[in-house]
Amino acid sequence: MTTLHITNGDVTVQIMQQAGIQGEILPWRDVLHEGPVPMGMTLSELSAIRARYIADQGWSDAQEVSNWFQYRDSLLENFKQYDALILWFEHDLYDQLQLIQILAWLATQDLKDCNIQLICVDNYLGMLTPPEMAALQSKALPIKYEQIIIATTAWQTFTASDPLEWQNLLQQDTECLPFLEGAVLRLLQEYPDLKTGLTLTQKQALQIISEKSQPPGKVFAAYQQSEERRFMGDSSFWGYLAQMLDSDPPLMLLPEGKQLTLPTSPDQVLSITEDGRKVLSGEKRWSGIKDMDRWIGGVHLKPDNLWFWDEEQQTIENLA
């Protein structure tokens, strides 16, 4: 039997190969919680947008990432050439967004007589041993119609220009995709906080630095420990740090003459500023939001379209 396996990224692929998983193994490789994911795009149209965004961030060569997305999409589009399609994903935001994208795309296909299975677990695939990964194969279950329906709804709301649609998922029964609700909430927490103007990631990073000045690598490690379901890579995290370093006034500082780089060096020690402490305490809102130009799914956050997350009320609000 020929099988196409789709999973989150390259580390998981390596472990699957070491575990002797038979078939074509495809990493999805997209950081969907960062950058534009507008509604109404075909798979290839969206991939072109995503490839351009990833290249613009300096995370990959433009032609290389474009070629990769074309290759990735062609394998998915030809999934019926395989006897089975197995999706391997985990519980965090990074994976759940990839999963709903793939399931929503499958909803547009004729799935009669297709053998599509899902493995979705509450631990990190990239941290499993090869024997543990091999044992997961027995956990594969046939995809259910209701899972595809919920994923399609979730994808439509994620790509919508109104974040209230994404928030409304919290009122729906998403139990058939048991980790989706947590992902919905965690993405909402990446909107600027109503009191501080910080995303939850920025708040956690600033809190870590407020307790002890330290290099970015150690801040990232501590941040990872603060997340119930880790989802962010170091490249994205460095972007959040850079925003707080470059804002006027800055919320954190590096020693004079030092710049934030990735990989980092031990002498790049981050320390919190007085303005950073005031923002962190909620005494003032971060001034960086006045220059906001950021996408979360299909929502383009900018000065005339600012949405804030109210942690106390668990609601999203537009105060532009």
N, C-alpha and C positions, 0 to 999 in steps of 0.2 A: 504493500500500500504506500502510495506517495503522499506526503503530508507537507503542508505549508504551515509553519509555526510563525506567529507574529508576537513580538514582545516589546518591552520598553526601550532597551538600549544595548550597547555593545558588551558591557560587563556581563549582563545576563546571558547574552548569546555565547560568550566564551565558556561560561559555566555549563550551559546546556550542551555545548559541544563536548566538553570534558565528561559530562554525564552520559554521553553516548546517545543523545536524543537523535533519532533518525529523521531525515527530511531536510527541507529548505528552511533555514531559520532567519527571519527578517526582523531587524530592530527598527522601531518606528521613528526614533530619533527626532522628536519635535518637542520643544519647550512651550507648549500651548498656553501656559499661564502667563507668558510674556509676549507682548507684541500683538499686532492686529490679527483678528480672526473674524472677518466680517461675514455677514449672512449672505446666502444666495450664491455662493461660489461652487463651481464644480470642483472635483478633487484636484484636477490639474491647475485650475485657476488659483485655488487656495494655496497649493504647494508653491506656485510662483511667488505669491505674496509672502509666504513664510520663508522661502529661500532668500528672498531679498532682505527681509528683516534680519535673519540670522547673519547674513553676510555684512549688513550694515553695522551690526554690533561688533564685528571683528572676530566672531566666534568660528568662522570658517571661510575659506575662499569661495567667492561668488559662483564661479563655474563649477567647482567641486560640489557645493551643496545643491546647486540646481540639478546637476547630473544625478546626484543621489536621490533627490525627491522623484525625479522622472523614473528612475529604476525601481524605487520603492513602490510607487503608484502602479507601475506596469505589473509587478508581481501580484499586488492586491487585485487589480482589475482582471487578472487571469487566474483567479483562485479556483475556478471550476476545472482547471486542468489537473488539479490535485484531487486525490481521493478524499482528503480531509483537510479542513482548516481549523487549527487550534490556536486560540488566543490566550496568551500567558500574561496576566497583569496582577498588580498588587493594589494595596488599599489607599495609597496616597494621591494627592491632587494631580501630580504629574501623570501618573498612570491612568487615573480615572478619566481625565480629559482625552487621552489617547483612545481609551476604550470606547467612550461614547462617540467619538469621531468615526471610528471603524464600524461600530454597530449601526450608526446612522447611515453610513454609506451602504452597508449591506442591505439596509431596509429599502434601498432603491433598486435592488437586484431581484431577479427571479430566483428564489431560494428553494424551489421545489427539488426534492431529492438531494439537497446539499447536506453534507456532513460537517457541521460547524459546531465546535466545542469550545468551552470556556474554562480556564483555570484562573481563579481570582482569589488571592490569599491575603491574610492580614499580617504578613511579614515581608521582608525585602528580598526579592528574588536575587539581587546582586550580591547578597551576603550569605546565600546558601552554599553548602558544600555540594560537590557533584552527586554524591549518593542522595542527599536530601532533594536535589533537583530531580533526579531520576524517579524518586518516589512520588513526586507530584503528578506524574503522568496518570496515575490511578485516580486523581481527583478531577480529571476532565469530565465535564457534564455537557450534554447537548444544550445548545442555545435555545432559550424559550422565546416564544412570540412576545410575551409581555416584556422581556428584557430589551428586545429590539425597539418596542414601542416607547418605553421609558427613556432609553438612550437617545432615540430620535427627538423626543420632546426636550430632553436636557441639552442636546446639541443645538437645537433651534433657539433655546433661551440663552445659551452661552454666546451664540453669535449675534443675538439681538442687540440693537443699539440702546435699549432700555434695560438697565440692570434690575429693575423691579421684576422682570420676567424670570430672571435667574433666582432672585430671592423667593419668588412664589413656589419654586420647586420644594422649598422646605415644608410647604403645606400639603404636598402630594405624597402619595404612598410610593416610595422608591425602594421598598424592601427587597424586591427581586434583584436589585443591584445594591447589596447591603452597605457598600462603602461610598456610595454616591452622595448621600446626605452630608457626610463629613467633609467631602470635597467641596460641596456647594458652600457650606459655611466658611471653610478655610479660604476660598477665593474671595468671598465677601469681605473677609478681614484684611485683604490686600488693597481695599479701597482706603483712601485717607480717613483716619479716625476723626470723628466729629470734634473732639476736644483738642487733639494734638496735631492733626494733619499728617501723622505718620501712618504708614502701613504697619501691620503687625510685625512684619519682618524687620522693618526699620526700628520699631519700638524695642523689639527684643535685642537687636544689635546695640542700640544706644544704651539700654539697660545694662548689658554686659560690660560695656566700656565704662559706664558710670561707676561700676563697682571696682574696676581695676583697669588701668591703661595697659594695653597689650597689643601684640602684632595681629594683623588681619587674620592670619591663619588660625590663631588660637580663638579669636572672636568667632570665626566661622564654625569651628569645632564646638564651641559652647552653644552657639545658636542651634546647631543641629541637635544637640541634646535637649534643647528647649522645645523642640517640635514634637508633638504627639505622633505625627506621621510625617517624617522628613520627605521633602519633595524638591527642594531647591539645590541646584548645583552652585559651585563656587563662582562661576562666571556671572551668573545672575546676581548673586549676593554682592560681588564686588561692585556691580552697577548701583546697588542701593547705597553702599558705603560712599561711592563717589558723589552721589547726589547730595548727601549730607555734608561731605567735605567741601563741595563746590558752591553750596548755597550761600546767600548773603542775608544775614550773617551765617557762618558755618556752625554746624551742630557738633562737629568733632574736628580734631586737628591731627596732623602728622608733624614730626619734628621739622624745624626749618630746613628747607632745601630738599626734603624728601617728597617723593610722589608715590601714589598708590599704583602698584604693579601686580600682575599675575603671570608667573609665580611671584610671591612676595619675598621679602628679605627680613631678617630679624630686627633690623634697625627701623622698620616702618611701624613704629609704635603709635597706636591710635589713643587719643585722650579726648574726653568730653569737654566742651566749652560751657561757659555759663549760660549761653543761650540754649545749648543742648539740654542742660538741666531744667531750664524753665519750660521748654517744650515737653520734655519727658514727664514732668510733674503735672502738665495740663495748665500751667500758669499762663502760657501763651501758645498760639497755634503756629506751626512751622510756616515761615514765610515762603518756603520753596514751592508751595502749592500755587502761588500766583503765576508761576511760569509752567504750570503742569502741561505736559504734552505726552500722554501715555495711553496705551490701549490695554484694556482688560477684556479679552474676547472681542465682542463686537462693539464695545463701548469705548468711545474716544474721549478720554478725560482731557479737558483743556479749560482755560479760564472761563469760557462761557458755557461750559458743560461739566461742572464739578459735582461729583457725587461723593457723599461721605457715609461712612459706616458708623452707626450709633451702637456701640458695644452694649450699653445698658439696655436699650430697647430692642436690640437685635433687628434693626431695620436700616435700610439704605435711604438716604435723603439727598435731594438736589438743592443746593444752596446757591447756585450760580445766579 
